[in-house]
Amino acid sequence: MMKNKLLSVLAFCSCVVFSADNEIYVDQSGTGANIDLEQLGISNIIGGLNSTAGSVNPFDLDGNTMTLDINMIGATNKFLGDIFADNFTGFYEFTGGTNSFTIQVDPTDTYSSDGSNQNVAVTGSGNTFTLNQGTTAIAASLDLDWIIQGSNNTVTSNINIDGATNYMDIDGSDNTVTYTGTGVNASAGGYFYLDHTGGSRTFNIQQLSTQDNDWLKIISVSGTSASTVCVIQNDQGTSPSC
């Protein structure tokens, strides 16, 4: 078992780890950080959020105007952690199967989680992805893009949305998407575009801005496969359900 521990304050830049069963520990604070992490192999961890194996903990990034670039190649890898940032850019690339990605961005409204640009690229099957942003804050001007190629992937995303855009391109069968966009400010209102090609799929989408409009566009080509699509848009009316 190899364990790599990384600690940076104010300035953090570039670390590359190869082989199997590696662990990366990052605790970063300060503005203008440029963080580049790459793991190749199986059962690797970029830590945080109840990491396993050698405990790891925490993957914790605090600050503004940072850039985070993650590249994980292999199977059963985990990318976990907390990001407290405003105006940051994130690139997350996963190649392989049964990987796990769980990230929460600014759940306690430390930096308001505004102005971020995040890109998630997935090639593989059986992966599980959770990205929550601004859980009790506002994800103003968020630009979130997903490109997923593979089958049996599960994506869950909860965003306290405020003029944010969420674009998801999925190519594959038996994928599940659960998306909830909430917003209580007068400027709240988000745009979600889901483009899907493949066999059976399950989509559960809720847009819940209470004082503004939400926009939704779905294009799905799945042939004759059995599928479930549930869409709820609610602006303080009677709570609907599917």
C-alpha positions in Angstrom: 0.0 0.0 0.0 1.4 3.4 -1.0 0.0 6.5 0.6 0.8 9.9 -0.7 0.1 12.9 1.5 0.0 16.4 0.0 -0.4 19.6 1.9 -0.4 23.1 0.5 -1.2 26.6 1.8 -1.6 29.5 -0.6 0.2 27.8 -3.5 -0.3 24.3 -4.6 0.7 22.9 -8.0 0.8 19.6 -9.8 1.2 16.1 -8.4 1.1 12.9 -10.5 0.8 9.4 -8.9 0.9 6.1 -10.8 0.3 2.5 -9.8 -2.6 0.8 -7.9 -4.0 1.4 -4.4 -2.6 5.0 -4.2 -4.1 7.6 -1.9 -3.8 11.4 -2.3 -4.4 13.6 0.7 -4.9 17.4 -0.1 -5.7 20.2 2.4 -5.5 23.5 0.4 -6.3 27.1 1.5 -5.7 30.3 -0.4 -6.5 31.9 -3.7 -5.1 31.2 -7.2 -4.1 27.6 -6.7 -3.5 25.4 -9.7 -4.0 21.7 -8.7 -3.4 18.8 -11.1 -3.8 15.3 -9.9 -3.5 12.1 -11.9 -3.9 8.4 -10.9 -3.5 5.3 -13.1 -4.5 1.9 -11.9 -7.2 0.4 -9.7 -8.6 1.1 -6.2 -7.0 4.5 -6.0 -8.4 7.3 -3.8 -8.3 11.1 -3.9 -9.5 11.5 -0.3 -12.2 13.2 1.7 -15.8 12.4 2.6 -15.3 9.2 4.7 -12.4 7.8 2.7 -11.6 4.2 3.3 -8.4 2.0 3.0 -5.8 3.9 5.1 -8.4 6.5 6.2 -6.9 9.3 4.0 -9.0 12.4 4.7 -9.4 15.2 3.9 -9.7 16.3 0.3 -10.5 19.9 1.2 -10.0 22.9 -1.0 -10.7 26.4 0.3 -10.2 29.6 -1.6 -11.1 31.6 -4.8 -10.0 31.5 -8.4 -8.5 28.1 -8.3 -8.1 25.5 -11.1 -8.6 21.8 -10.3 -7.7 19.1 -12.9 -8.4 15.5 -12.0 -7.6 12.5 -14.3 -8.3 9.0 -13.0 -7.7 6.0 -15.3 -8.7 2.5 -14.1 -11.4 0.8 -12.1 -12.9 1.1 -8.6 -11.2 4.4 -8.1 -12.7 7.1 -5.8 -12.7 10.9 -6.0 -14.2 12.3 -2.8 -14.2 15.6 -1.0 -15.2 19.2 -0.3 -14.6 22.3 -2.3 -15.2 25.7 -0.8 -14.5 28.1 -3.6 -15.7 31.0 -5.7 -14.9 31.5 -9.4 -13.1 28.2 -9.8 -12.6 25.9 -12.8 -12.8 22.1 -12.4 -11.9 19.4 -15.0 -12.7 15.8 -14.0 -11.9 13.0 -16.4 -12.6 9.3 -15.6 -11.7 6.3 -17.8 -12.8 2.9 -16.6 -15.5 1.2 -14.7 -17.1 1.1 -11.2 -15.5 4.4 -10.2 -17.0 6.7 -7.6 -17.1 10.5 -7.7 -18.7 12.4 -4.7 -18.1 16.1 -4.4 -19.9 18.9 -2.6 -19.1 22.5 -3.4 -19.6 25.2 -0.7 -22.4 23.6 1.3 -22.2 26.2 4.1 -22.1 29.3 1.9 -18.5 30.2 2.7 -17.8 31.7 -0.7 -21.3 31.6 -2.2 -20.0 29.0 -4.8 -20.5 31.6 -7.6 -19.0 31.7 -11.1 -17.6 28.2 -11.3 -17.0 26.2 -14.5 -17.0 22.5 -14.1 -16.5 19.8 -16.7 -17.0 16.0 -16.1 -15.9 13.6 -18.8 -16.7 9.9 -18.3 -15.8 6.9 -20.4 -16.8 3.6 -18.9 -19.7 1.7 -17.3 -21.0 1.1 -13.8 -19.8 4.4 -12.4 -21.5 6.5 -9.7 -21.3 10.3 -9.7 -22.6 12.8 -7.2 -22.0 16.5 -7.5 -23.8 18.9 -5.1 -23.2 22.6 -5.4 -24.4 25.4 -3.1 -26.4 23.1 -0.9 -27.5 26.0 1.3 -25.9 28.7 -0.8 -26.3 30.0 -4.3 -24.5 28.5 -7.4 -24.8 31.7 -9.4 -23.5 31.6 -13.0 -22.4 27.9 -12.6 -21.5 26.3 -16.0 -21.7 22.5 -15.5 -21.0 20.2 -18.4 -21.2 16.3 -18.4 -20.1 14.1 -21.2 -20.8 10.4 -20.3 -20.0 7.5 -22.6 -21.0 4.1 -21.3 -23.7 2.1 -19.7 -25.2 1.6 -16.2 -23.8 4.9 -14.9 -25.6 6.7 -12.1 -25.5 10.5 -11.9 -27.0 12.6 -9.0 -26.7 16.3 -8.8 -28.3 18.8 -6.5 -27.8 22.5 -7.2 -29.0 25.6 -5.4 -29.3 27.2 -8.8 -29.2 30.9 -9.7 -28.9 31.6 -13.4 -26.8 28.4 -13.8 -26.6 26.1 -16.8 -26.3 22.3 -16.6 -25.6 20.5 -19.8 -25.5 16.7 -19.9 -24.6 14.5 -22.9 -25.1 10.8 -22.4 -24.3 8.0 -24.9 -25.2 4.6 -23.5 -27.8 2.3 -22.1 -29.3 1.8 -18.6 -28.1 5.1 -17.3 -29.8 6.9 -14.4 -29.9 10.6 -13.9 -31.4 12.3 -10.8 -31.2 16.1 -10.9 -32.7 18.7 -8.5 -32.3 22.4 -9.1 -33.6 24.7 -6.3 -33.6 28.4 -5.9 -35.4 30.9 -3.6 -34.0 34.3 -4.7 -35.7 36.6 -7.2 -32.9 36.0 -9.6 -33.1 32.2 -9.3 -33.8 30.2 -12.4 -31.7 27.6 -14.2 -31.3 25.9 -17.5 -30.9 22.1 -17.9 -30.2 20.4 -21.2 -30.1 16.6 -21.4 -29.1 14.9 -24.7 -29.3 11.1 -24.5 -28.7 8.3 -27.0 -29.0 4.7 -25.9 -31.2 1.9 -24.6 -33.4 2.0 -21.5 -32.8 5.0 -19.1 -34.2 6.5 -15.9 -34.5 10.3 -15.6 -35.8 12.0 -12.5 -35.6 15.8 -12.9 -36.9 18.5 -10.5 -36.6 22.2 -11.1 -37.9 24.1 -8.1 -37.0 27.8 -8.4 -39.7 29.5 -6.3 -39.5 33.1 -7.6 -38.3 32.7 -11.2 -38.5 30.6 -14.3 -36.6 27.4 -15.1 -35.8 26.0 -18.5 -35.5 22.3 -19.5 -34.7 20.6 -22.8 -34.5 16.9 -23.2 -33.6 15.0 -26.4 -33.6 11.2 -25.9 -33.3 8.5 -28.5 -33.7 5.1 -27.0 -35.6 3.0 -29.5 -38.2 0.6 -28.0 -36.4 0.0 -24.7 -38.3 0.4 -21.5 -37.6 3.7 -19.9 -38.8 6.0 -17.0 -38.8 9.8 -17.3 -40.1 12.0 -14.5 -40.0 15.8 -14.8 -41.3 18.1 -12.1 -41.3 21.9 -12.3 -42.7 23.7 -9.3 -42.7 27.4 -8.3 -44.5 27.2 -5.0 -47.6 25.6 -6.4 -49.2 22.4 -5.2 -46.4 19.9 -4.8 -46.6 17.5 -7.8 -45.1 14.0 -8.1 -44.6 11.3 -10.7 
